[in-house]
C-alpha cells in the first residue's frame, strides 16, 4: 500500500469514511483534482448499495427475523453503517451524517408519539420500499444534502419527524409553539447573538398552522401516512416584525396576509435567515470543523470566500463543498489529523482499513452506544458534543473493545496480507501503520509498538508468531489516541 498519495488518503478520511485498498487504488488512479470531482459529483455513481446487504463479500447485518430497516430502528442503524462502509458515494453519506447532526432529531420522542414502527418510518424509511410511500427524515436529507440550503431548511420545516420533535404539530394561532422558530434561528441558521426573544415569539406566529396530518391506513394497507399540512384556520395572520432584515430590501416585517396565503410567512422567514450573512459564516465554520480542522481555526479569508460563494450562488451546497475540498486550506498538511473522529466515522473507517469478513455491523451498533453516538438518536436539539466531547474514559474503552473485536475477527486476512513483510518486525509495523493510517506516532509510542512485536523472544516471522502478534498490534493501533484523529 506504500506509495499512495497522502493527500488522497486525507481527502477520503474527510470527504468519506476512510478507504479500503480498492477505493485507494481507484481514487489514487484518478489523482486528487479528479477525485474531488468524483466525490462531489457523486450522481454519476449508482446508489444501489442497499441491494448488497446480505451479499457475500460485504459486511454482514444481523436480523431478528426479517431484516426491516424501514420499520425496525436497530436495522435502520445497521443499514446506515453498511452504507458508510460500502457506498460508492461516500460524500453523500458524510453530508447526510453532518445534516443529521445539524437538524438533530431523536427517534425516541417520535416513538413516544407514534410507536416504534412508525417512528422508524418517519426517521429512516425509503419511500420506494414503504407501502404508503412514507419517506424518513434521513432519506430526505440524503436526497437534498448537496442541493440548496434554503430548500433543505424548508424540507426540514415540513418534515413529519421534525414536526413531532419540535412540536410543530401543535403550533396554532391560539397557542403559538416557539420551539421550531427558536431552533431555526439559533441552531439551523444564524446562531446565538443575532436574534432576540421577541424574534422567537414572532417566528412562532410565522409558523402557526405548519402542522402534521396523519391519514389512517386504507383498505389493504396497514401503514398510515404522515405528512405536512398547512392549516389556514390555525395561522395567525397579523404582521410579524423582526430585529433583523427578512427581505432583500432591508424590510424587517412580514406583512399581514390572509390565512389562505399565510404559509408564505414561513417561506419568507426561512429565505431571510438562510440569506443572512451570519448564517453563511456560521455554516462555513461548521463545515470547516467537520471537514477541515477542529484544532486549527478557519482563516478569515477562507470563511469570507466560501460564505460569499454561498450567498452569491443561491445557497448551493455542492458548490460550497467543491470550493472547500479544492481549497489550499483543506490540502494544507497542517490540517491533517486535526479532527476528532465521530464514532460512526471511527467504525466505518476501521472496517474499511482492517476488514469486515465475518463481521456484523450490529456489533458496531452495540459498541457505538458506549462510544457516545447512537444513529437517529442525538442527545438533544444541539446534536452531539463534538471535538474533545467524544473523548471520555468509557468512550475510549469502547473504541478499544471494538478494535479488539475486529482485529480478532480479521486475523486470517491480516496475517495473509502481511506475510510478504514478515521478515522483520519493523517491516510488519510499517505495513500496518501504512495500511491503517493513524496520525504519526512519536518515537516513544513507535518503540512501544515495536516492543510489543518482539516482547516474546526473537522475531522469526512464522505463521504462528504472526497469528499471535498481528491481531494485538492492530488492536493497539486502532484503539490508540493517534487513530482517534482523522
N, C-alpha and C positions, 0 to 999 in steps of 0.2 A: 504493500500500500504506500510505501515511501514514494515521494515524487509528486504527490498530488498538490495542487496549488492551495496553499493555506488560506488564501482569500476565498476560494470556493467552499472550503470547509466552514469558514466563518459565515459565509452567506447562507449555507444550508442549516447551520445551527440557529441562525436568527430568523430567516425567512421560512424556516420549516422546523423540523424536529430532529436535526442531525441528519445523518445519511448512512445508508447501507453501502457496502462496497459497490454494488451495482449502480446506485444513484451517484456515488462519487465518480465512477467511470463515465456515466452519461453526462453529467454537468461539467466534469473536467474536460471532456472532449469538446463541449460547446465553447468553453472559455468563459471568463467572468461576465463580460458585457452581454453575451448571448444568453448566459444562464439567468441573469437578471430578467431579461425579456421573457424567457420561458416561464419563470416563476410568476411574473406579474400578469402576463397574458395567458393564464392557465386554461382559458376556454378552448384552446387548441387540443387539450387532452381530454379524453373521455372521463366522465365522472361515473365510472362503473365499478368502483372499488367495493361497494357493498355486495356485489354479486359474488365476490370471492370469499365471503365469510363462510367458514367451514370447509374451504377447499384445501387440498394438500399444498404444502409449501408456504402457508400463511400462518400467522399467529392464531391460535385457537380461541374460541369463545366457549363458555360453559353455560348451557341452558338447563333450566329446571323444567323439563318438559320441552315444549316448543320454544325456540328462540324467538322472542317477540319484542323487539326494541321499540316498537310503536306504542306498546301498552304496558311494558314492564320496565321500570326505571333502571334497574340494575343492568338489564340487557341494553338499554339505550346508552348507558355509560360504557359498556363493553364495545358497542358499535362505534362510538366516537373514538375511543382509544385505538380500535382497529383501523379506523380511517387515518388517524395521526401517523400510524406506523406505515401504512401501505398506500395512501392516496398518491396519485400521480400529480396532484395539485396541492403541494404542501402549504403554500402561502394562503390558499383558501382556508385550510383548516386553522392555520395560525391566526389569521384575521378573524375567523369565527370565534376562536377562543378569546381573542382580545376584546371583541364586542360583547361576548357573553359576560365578561367581567365588567365592561363599561355599563351595560344595561342590566346589571346584576338582578336576576330574578330567581327565586328559590322554589324548587318543586314542592317542598313541604307545605308551604302556605296554600298553593294551588290544590294540593291533595287534600288539605283540610277542608277546602270549599267544595270540591267535586269528586273526591275519591282518587285512589291511586292510579287506576287505569286511565281515566280521563285526564288526570293531571299529567301523566306521561305523554298522552296525545298532545296536550297543549304545550308541552315543553319540547317534544322530540319527534313527533310523528312526521313521516314523509307523506305528503298529500297523495302521491301516486299509489301508496300502499294502504291508505286508510279507507275503510268502507264509506265513510261520509266525506272524504276528501279534506279532512282536517289537516292543517299544516302547523307543526310545532314552531315555537319561537326560534329555536336554534336553527331550524331549517330555513326560516325566513331570513335570519341573519346570514346564513351561509349563501343564500341566493343574492343578497344585497350588500355583502361585506366590502365590495370594492367598487360600488356604484356611487351615487350621490349621497353625501351625509344627510342632506335635507330629506331625501326620500327615505333613508333608513330611520331617521328620527320619527317621521310621520308614521311609518310602518310600526315602529315600537309603540307609539301613542295609541295605535289601534289594535295592537296585538292582544289577543284574549288572555294570555298568561300575565301580561303586564297590567291589564285592566283588573285582574284579580290581585296581583302583587301589590300595586299601589292604590287599590281601592277605587279605581276609576269607574267601576261598575255601579258605585253608589253616589256618583257625583251629580247632584241635581241643583236646580236653582233654589229650592227650598233649603238645601243643606250642602253648600259647596264643599268639596273634598280637596284639601290642599296638597296631598302627597305627591301626585304626579307633577303639578305645576312647580312645586319646590325642587323636586329632583331634576326636572327638565333644566332648570337654571343652575342649580348647584352642582350636579353631578354629570349631566348629559351634555352641557354646553359651556356656559361662561365661567362658572366656578364661584366660590365664595368671594365676596367683596364687590361684586358687580350687580347685585340686586338687593332690594330691601324687603322687609316683611310686608309692606303694603303691596309690593310686586307679587308676593306669594298669594295674597288674597285675590288680587286681580287675575292672576293666572288660573286660580281655582275656578273663578267665574267664567273665564275663557273656555274652559273645558267642560263646563256643565253640559250634560246631555251626551257626552262621549262615553257611552255605556256599552254593556255587553249583552248580547242576546243568546239565549240557549234555546235551540229548537229540538224538541223531543224526537227520539228515533222514530222513523216512519216504519211502515209495514215491511217486514223482512230485513230491516236494518237496525241493528242493536246499538248503533253508535249515534249519540246526539251530536249536533253541530253547535259549536261555539263561535260566534263572530261578532265583530264590532257593529254597533248600531248607534246611529245618531238619533237621539230622541229630542225632536224640536220642542216638545212641550216641557222638557226639563231644562232647556237652555235659558240662561239669564241674558237678556237682550240689551242691557244698557251698555254705554261706552265704558271701556277699561283703559285707564291711563297708567303708564309705567315710568320708572325713573330713568330708563334708557331708551334710545330710539328703537322703534319697532319697524319703521318703514325707511326706505332708502332716502326719502326727502327729509329725514330727521324727525318726523312726527312720532310722538310717544303714545298716541291714543288710538286704540282700536275703536272705530266708530260704532255707534248703536246700529244694530241690524235687526231685521225681523227674525223671529225664531226659525223660520224655514231656511234662512240664509246664515244662521248663526254658526254653523260648522266652520265657516271661513275664518272665524275668530282664531280658532286653534291653528289653522294653516298659516295665518299671518304671524302669530306669535312664534311658531316654530321657525318660520322663514327668518324672522327678525333675530332670533337668538343664534341660529346657525351661521348667520351672516355677520354677527358681531365680531369685531377684531379680537376681543378677549377669548372668544370661543376658538378662533383659528389658532391662536398662540397656545392655549391650553391643550388643544387636541394634538398639535405638533409636539408639545413637550411630553404628553403621554405616549405618543408613538416613539419618540426618542428613547424614553425609559424602557419601553418594551423591546425595541428593535436595535437600538444603538448602544446605550450605556445607562446603567443606574448609578455608576460610581463617578462618572465624569458629567458635569452639567452641559447642556447643549449651548454651543456658542450663539450669541445674539444674532450673528449673521445667518446661521442655519435656520433659526426659528423664523426670522424675518422672511427669508427666501421661501421656505416651504409654506408659511402662513399666507404670504402674498399669492403664491400659486394656487392655494386652496380657494382664496376669495375671488381670484380672477377667473377661475375655471369652474364655476357652479358647484363648488364643494366636491370636486371629483377625487374620490379616494384612490382610485387606480393611479391617477397622475401623481398624487401625493406620495404614494408608496414607490412609484418608479423613481421620482426625484430623490427620495430618502435612500433607497438602495444603491442608487448611482453616485451618491454624494461622496466627496472626499472624506467627510467625517465618518461615514459608515465604513469606508475602506481603511481608515487610519488604524494601524496596528495597536495604537494606544487604547483603542476601544475593544480590542479582542478580550474575551473573558472578563467583561466588566458588567455582566448582568447575572443576577441570581436566577437559576432555572426554576420555573414553576414545577410542581410535582408532575403535572401532565407532560411537560417538556422532558423532564428527567426520565420518566418511564418510557416514553416513546423513543427518545434518543438511546437509552440503554438497550432496548430491544433491537433497534436498528444496528447498533455497533457491536453488541455482544452476540445476538442471535435470538431466535424465538422458537426453535424446534421443540415440540412437545410442551410448549408453554401456553397458558391461557391468560388472556387479558383480565379475566375475572380475578386472578390472583393479584394483579396490579390494582384493580378497583378496591380490593380489600386493604392493600397496603397504603393506598393514597389517602384513606381516611386518617391514618396516623401521620402521614406527611403533611396534612393540613389542607388538602384540596379534594372536594367531592364534586365532580361534574354535575351540573344542574342544581347545585346547592351552595351558591355563595353565601357567606355568613350574614350579610346584611346588604342594604342598598348601595353601600360604598364598594362592594366587592371584596375580594381577598386582599389582605395586607401583603404587599409585595416587598421586593428587596430583602433586607435582613429579616423582615417579618416571616419569611419562610424558614428561618433558621431557629430551631429550638432543639432541646435535647431529645424529645420524643420524635420530632420530625427527622432529625439526622439518624436516629436509631432505626426508624422505619426505612430510610433510604439504604442504610447498611444491610438491613434484613432483606430488602428487595434485591440488592446487589448479590447477596449470598445465594438467594433463591435462583436467580437467572444464571449465575456463573456455574452453579452445581448442575442445573438442567442442561447447560450447553457444553459440558466437559468434553464430550467426544468431538464435537465440531471445533472447539477451541484448540484441543490437542492436535488434531489433524492439520489445522491451519498453521500452527506454529512449528511443526516438525522441521521445515526447511531452515529454521533459525535456531534449532535446538543445540547447536554446538557449544555455545557459551551462554551463561546466564545474562550477560549484557545484551546479547542479540535477542534473547527471549523478551527481556524487559523493553528493549527498544521497539520490538514488533508491537507489543501491546500498548505502549504509550502512543505509538503512531496510529494504531487502529482505533483506540478509544478516545483520543483527543482530549485529555484533561488539560487544564491550564498548566503552565510549566511548573514542575516541582523544583524546590531549592535543593542544594547539594545534600543536605541532611536527609530530606524526605526521599530523595532518589536513593541515597545509601540505605535507608531503611527497607525500601522495596527490594533492592538487590540482596540485602542481607536475608530477607525472607526466603529468597530462592536458594540461598547457599547454606542456610542455617543447619540443615540436617546432614551435612557432610559434603564430600567432593561432588562437583557437578559432573554428571555423565550424559544428561540429555536423553536418558532412556524413556521408553513409553511409560514405565511405572513412575519414574520421577516426574514426568510431565503431568500425568494424571493426578499426582499428589499435589503438585505445586501450582499448576496453572489456574485451577478454579479459585484458589486462595488469592493468587496475585490479582486476578480480575476483580474479585470481591473487594480487595483493598483499594484498587484504583477507582472503581465505580462508586464505592462508598466513601471516598475521600472528599475533603473540602475542596480540593482542586477540581474535582468533577462536578461540584455544585454549580460552578460558573460556566456560562456559555458565551 
